[in-house]
Amino acid sequence: MDSEAEIRTTDRVADGREERALRGEALFGDDFSSDEIRDWFDHEREGFYSLYGAARAARLAARGATLRPEYEYSQLAKQHGYRWMPSGPVHHLLGVGSADGAELLPLLRHTSRVTVLEPSSGFAADSIAGTPVTYVAPSASGRMPFGDDTFDVVICFSALHHIPNVTTVVSEMYRVCAPGGYVLLREPTHSMGDWRRPRPGLTPRERGLPLEIFRRIIRMAGFQIVRETRCMFALTSRLHRVLPNSPWNYHSVVAIDRALCRLPIWPDVYHATRWWQKLRPTAVAYVLTKPSRH
């Protein structure tokens, strides 16, 4: 086969793979080769920082490094995650893709040691709101540079949809979580648009995780699901136009959003192409635990 024919064949294979993923039948990127994963990783490494992180870091620096970083999803994280964990001290906390660490604030005062696995060097710091932290750069392979059973809590909010090899990373979370430990996840479950074209406000490679596939990945890793909650109804985020702060920082808004998302009337469409298909919950939150050994 000549080179031009090879290119055409490769393009057809890629198009077929993406079409299947857009239908929600596969998770795009999860079956990539090591070279494809490396390419994705290199392109996405500074994606979020370039879009939002640099401005957030500048605001935090202006306020003082020991002050609390901003987190626009505080009530969402509390109601769908932190409130379902047992109270008590955390010996070692891991944040996966936690950027400036704002999402970890509710646990910091109860935590002895904090590690953040974060690809962007722009977020690296010595502390989060005065709490010492160790930033570690991840590997494109998804393998985490930590020993088995290292962390009693792992937090990963809206990071998995930025990476290709989700199955590997979720399996690694299980490996590094201590028996009896907790893992909190929250991810978009819609396509976030056609990723083959530029999308304003999004990085080039990010895409949501089809819910059934995400559930299967979690089960295959070995986690026990303590709680699964649909959240972030498509219209709720538009309240930012009338509220002084992020709608996800209001207890009442998140409670109403949760009630809306529980209604069994919304279309179950991964890649919506009609306006009415877009009226549905757009994310899922998990509280997971790693079973204790007997």
N, C-alpha and C positions, 0 to 999 in steps of 0.2 A: 504494500500500500504506500503511495507516495505521501509526502508531507502534507499536501493540501487536503487529501482524502482523510488523513489521520486527524487533521484539525476539525474537519466537518463531522467526523464520527464522534470525536471527543465533545464537540459542541452539542450534538444530539443527545449524548449520554447525560451531559450536565443539565440540559434543558429538561429531559425526562425526569431526572432526579429532583430538580427543583419544583416541577409541576406536581409530582407526587407529594412533596413536602408541603406545598401550598394547600393541597387538599387535606392536610392533617394526617396523612397516612404514614408519614415518616418524620423524624426529627432531622431537619437539614443540618449537616455538619457532623452528626454523631457517628457516621460511618466513614469519615474522611481518612485518607492516607496520612502518614506522618508529615509529608511535605505540605499537603493541603492544610493540615492543622497548624503547622508552623507559619504558613502564609497568613492564615486567618489571625493567629495570635499577634503577629507583627503588625498587622493593619489595625487591630482593635486595641492594642496595648495602651495607647494614649487617647483613644477615642472619646471616652467619657470625660476625661480631664480636659481635653481640648474644647469640648462643647460647654461644659458647665464647671468643671473642677477648678480651672484657673481663676475664674471669677469668685468662686466660693473661697478658695485659698486666700485670695487678696482681701476679701472682706474679713476673714478670720484673722489674718495678720494685722489688719488695721485695728481690730478689737483687742488684740492681745492673745498670744499663743496659749495662755492658760485658761481662756474663756471657753464657754461651750460652743462648739461648732453648730451650725444650723442643720436641722433635720426636718424636712417638710412632711414626713410620714410618721410622726411620733405616736399619734393616737392609733393609726393603722397597725403599727408594730406592737403597741401595747395590747390592743383588744384582740388581735389575731395571733399573737405570739407570746409576749412576755407574761401576760396574766395567767397563762396555762402552765407555766413552769413552777416547780416547787420553790418556795422561798429558802434562803440560806446562802452561805458563802459559795463563791465560784473560785476554784483553785487556779484553773487555767482556761482562759477564754480565747477562742479563735474566731476572727472575723474574716470571711472569705469575700474578697472583692469589696471591702468595706470603706474604700476611699478615705475620707478624712476621719472616719470612725464615729461620726455622729450617731449612727444607728445603734452603737454599742453603749451609749450613755446610760440607759437604765440599769445596766449591770456593773458599771465601772466601780462604783463605791463598794460593791460586794466582792470584787475580784482581786485576787492576789497577783495574777500575772496575765498580761494581755499580749496576744500576737495577732498581727493583721497580715494576711496573704493578699498582696495588692500589686498588680502589674505596673501601674503608673508610678514612676519615681517622683512625680509632682506632689503626690499626697504624703510621701514619707515624712515622718516626724518622730520626735523623741517622746512625745506625750500627747494625750487626748484629754483636753480639759484638766490638765494638771496630773493625770494618771500616766505613769511611764508605760510605754508601748514599744514593742519590737516589730518593725516592718520587715517582711520577707518577700522577695520577688518569686512569683510562681514559675513553674516550668510549662512550656507549651504542651508537653505530653499529658498534663493534668495530674501527674504524680506529685504528691505533696512531700516536702522534705522534712517530715516529722515521723517519729516512731509510732507504733501501734498504741492505741488507748491513751493518747497524750492529753486530750482536752475533755473536760467535763461538759463544756457547752460550745457549740459551733453555731455561728450566725451567718446566714447568707441571704441577703435581701436584694433581689433584682440584679444578680450578677451572672447567674447561669445562662441567661438568654444572650449574653455577650460572648459566650465561648462555644466552640464547636462540639467538643467531646464531653457532653454532659454526663453520660453514663459513667465514664471514668472518674470524673470529679465527684459525683455523688457517692460512688463506691469508695473513693478515698476519704470522703467525710466520714463514712461508716468506719473505715479502718482506724482513723486517728481519733475518733470519739471513744471515750472510755465506756465500758459497760455500765449501763444505768444513766449515761449522759444524755443530753438533749441536743437536738439540732432543729433550728428554726429556719424555714425557707419561705420565700414569697417570690413568685414569678408571674409574668404575663402569660396568658394562655391563648392569646390570639396572635395572628401572624405579624401584627404591627405594620401591615402593608406589604406590598410586593418588594422584597429586599433586592430584587434585580435592578431596581431603579432608585435614584437618590430620594430620600425622604427627609424633609425638613425636621430638624431637632433630634434626629436619630443618627447613630453611628452606622457605617455602611453594612456591617455584618449582623447586627443584632436582629433577633426574631424571637417570637414567643414560643412556648413549649406546648404542643398539643396535650390536653389534659390527660387523656387515657395513656399516652406514651409516658408522660411524666409520672403518673401513678405506677406504671409498670417498672420504670427505672428505680423508683423508691423501693418497691417491693423486692426487686431483684437484688438490691444492695443489702437487704436484710433488716431494714428499719421496721419498727412497730409504729403505726400511725396513731398518735394520741388524738389529733384533731386535724381535720381538713375543712377549710372554709373558703368558699368562693367570695370574692371581694372586688372592689373597684368597678362599680357599675359604670358603663360608658359615659353617662351624662354627669356623674358626680363631680368629676374633675373640673367641669365647666363652672362650678360654683366659685372658682378662684376669681371670676370676673366681678363678683358682688361681695366677696368676703375679704377682710383686710389681710388675712393670712391664708396659707394653704388649707384647703378643705380637709385634708387628711390629718390636720392638727386639732380638729374639733371632735370631741367625744360624741356629741349628738349627731353630727354628720356621718361619722363612721358607723354609728349604731343604725341609722336609717339606711345607709348603704348596705349594711349586712342584711337587713330585712328585705330590701329590694332584691338582692342577689339570691336570696333563698327561694324566691317565687319560681315555681316550675313552669314558667310560661315563655322563657326567653329562648331564642334560636340557638342551637348548638352548632355554630359555624366557626371554623378556625380562621379561614381567610374570607372575610365578608366582602362582597361586591355589590350588595344592595344596602340602602340606608337602613332598612328595618332589620337587616341581619346584624347591624352594629349595635343594636340595643340589647346588650347582654353583659354579664359579668366578664371582666377582662383579665382577671388574675385569680390565683389561688394561693392560700397561705397554709403552711403545714407546721404542726408541732410534732416532731418525731423523737423517738427514743431508741437507743441501742439496748436490746435486751441484756439483762445481767446474766452472767454465767452462773450455772448451778453446779 
